[in-house]
């Protein structure tokens, strides 16, 4: 399931989280054209709530030994 979050509190929280994360995950969202601040009209937050995840270790992808990990939400 995915939902949009347009409220100022969520937009500021997520914006600041990107600013505070270490490289290579963190970055300044203002580098994206049109996103001058978390209050910019064109900036919003899209939240993904997974209901199923599958993780393939590199060894499985290469046809070697390994186990595919599965998770399903309730």
Secondary structure per residue as TSV (DSSP state, phi and psi in degrees):
chain	resnum	aa	ss	phi	psi
A	1	X	-	360.0	143.9
A	2	X	E	-132.3	141.6
A	3	X	E	-137.8	146.3
A	4	X	E	-89.2	142.5
A	5	X	E	-124.9	111.9
A	6	X	-	-102.1	-5.9
A	7	X	-	-72.0	147.8
A	8	X	H	-61.9	-39.3
A	9	X	H	-60.4	-47.4
A	10	X	H	-67.3	-43.0
A	11	X	H	-60.6	-43.3
A	12	X	H	-67.2	-41.1
A	13	X	H	-62.0	-46.7
A	14	X	H	-69.0	-42.8
A	15	X	H	-55.8	-49.1
A	16	X	H	-67.0	-32.5
A	17	X	H	-62.3	-42.3
A	18	X	H	-63.9	-39.0
A	19	X	H	-64.0	-34.5
A	20	X	H	-88.9	-18.4
A	21	X	S	-68.3	144.8
A	22	X	-	-71.5	156.0
A	23	X	T	-64.5	143.9
A	24	X	T	-93.0	-0.1
A	25	X	T	-76.5	-39.9
A	26	X	-	-82.9	151.2
A	27	X	-	-164.9	171.3
A	28	X	-	-93.4	109.8
A	29	X	G	-58.9	-20.8
A	30	X	G	-64.9	-12.4
A	31	X	G	-71.5	-15.1
A	32	X	S	-83.1	124.3
A	33	X	T	-54.6	130.1
A	34	X	T	93.8	-10.8
A	35	X	-	-107.1	81.6
A	36	X	S	-80.4	-28.9
A	37	X	S	-161.1	170.9
A	38	X	T	-66.9	-11.0
A	39	X	T	-92.3	-3.3
A	40	X	-	-61.1	136.3
A	41	X	T	-59.1	-34.2
A	42	X	T	-79.2	-5.8
A	43	X	-	-100.7	128.2
A	44	X	-	-148.1	171.4
A	45	X	E	-114.3	133.3
A	46	X	E	-112.4	116.6
A	47	X	E	-102.1	131.6
A	48	X	E	-108.5	126.5
A	49	X	-	-113.5	98.5
A	50	X	-	-67.4	145.8
A	51	X	S	-108.0	-12.6
A	52	X	E	-154.8	137.8
A	53	X	E	-130.8	140.3
A	54	X	E	-128.5	128.8
A	55	X	E	-116.4	122.6
A	56	X	-	-106.3	109.5
A	57	X	-	-61.6	154.2
A	58	X	H	-54.7	-37.5
A	59	X	H	-63.7	-35.7
A	60	X	H	-67.7	-43.3
A	61	X	H	-63.8	-27.2
A	62	X	T	-91.7	6.4
A	63	X	T	77.9	17.9
A	64	X	S	-100.6	-167.9
A	65	X	S	-69.9	160.7
A	66	X	-	146.6	173.5
A	67	X	-	-129.2	133.5
A	68	X	-	-79.7	127.4
A	69	X	E	-95.5	134.0
A	70	X	E	-124.6	142.5
A	71	X	E	-138.4	135.6
A	72	X	E	-126.6	133.7
A	73	X	-	-75.8	162.2
A	74	X	-	-101.9	360.0
